[in-house]
Amino acid sequence: MEKMEAQHNELGEMRQQMAILQEKLHGQQIINDRLIRESMLDKMSLVRRYNRLMYIALAFVFVAYLGIRADLGLSWWLYAATIAICTVSVGFELKTDRYTDAEFMSGDLITVSRHLVKMRQQRKKLMVIEYFTLVIWLIWFYAEPYCGFLAKAIDKAELIIMVICGLIGGIIGTILSIKFYQKKQNITDEIIHQIKSLTR
């Protein structure tokens, strides 16, 4: 009888220990889940930082292109179109990259992954539209001084300066936009792969 009671007590203790262990494991899983989500959110915060740089770039275009317009005698129409194109482009970039902290910290990871895949695809489409728009803008940018040259409003030296300025601005802008695009896509890809490995 005493032996059976001792065995019963041992089983009771083992159950208690198992319950404590399971509780600890559950707590550890919650901590790990939170750390993983915080890591993802931290990576996505880099996208926000890149988007803040776009605000600075947009402000620079507003001011710098005003001076370029005056120096090269370009039309106000071209200036207005440039500002409109850049503002709309930045607006769409911000809309595409929009997410909330709560989405990462408490949302379903599968839903987060789908959102990131959609974000990635939209970025790609936006990039194609932006470069198509850039080609049209460059044609307009070069057409204005060339027409002025043909009408004898500007000389050959001024035309060459305009061409060089356009090329330098176009090359710098293209390099920066490609760099930002690739960085943002890489960050998004990294988080998508991380979620896939966790939800297998």
Secondary structure, DSSP 8 states (H G I E B T S, - for coil): -HHHHHHHHHHHHHHHHHHHHHHHHHHHHHHHHHHHHHHHHHHHHHHHHHHHHHHHHHHHHHHHHHHHHHHHT--HHHHHHHHHHHHHHHHHHHHHT---HHHHHTS-HHHHHHHHHHHHHHHHHHHHHHHHHHHHHHHHHHHHHHHHHHTTSS-HHHHHHHHHHHHHHHHHHHHHHHHHHHHHHHHHHHHHHHHHHH--
